[in-house]
Amino acid sequence: MISNPTAEYAGGRVSNADVEKFVSFMQAEGRTGWTTAADYLRSIGVEVNEDNKRWVRLLRRETAGRVLGGPGFPGYKATKKFTQAEYDHWRKAMLAQSDDMKSSVETADSVFDTKAAVQQEML
């Protein structure tokens, strides 16, 4: 039996058993395409809602690289089932996203540092 996704998500954690069920589902023989969170939830008899989709994202995060997905991808897929082109595309997209996040942090740092300097001048 699958755990209660909404209750687990509220705690920001997932069970190892649920992670392994997710990985097994994604690695099943014959499964080659992408699977959306909604498709996975329906397959295990769990209501499709935003909290439960977040729970699936937490499951994916805990797969230790065995299942991949991310913004801009049509769902989740077992890493071992990626083609070389799919993996290269996923890798490039994740690195670009990382670069964008670092740039945002650096920009915010400069704004925050400026704010701190102005506040210091006011003292």
Secondary structure, 3 states (H helix, E strand, C coil): CCCCHHHHHHCCCCCHHHHHHHHHHHHCCCCCCCECHHHHHHHCCCCCCHHHHHHHHHHHHCCCCCEEECCCCCCEEEHHHCCHHHHHHHHHHHHHHHHHHHHHHHHHHHHHHHHHHHHHHHC
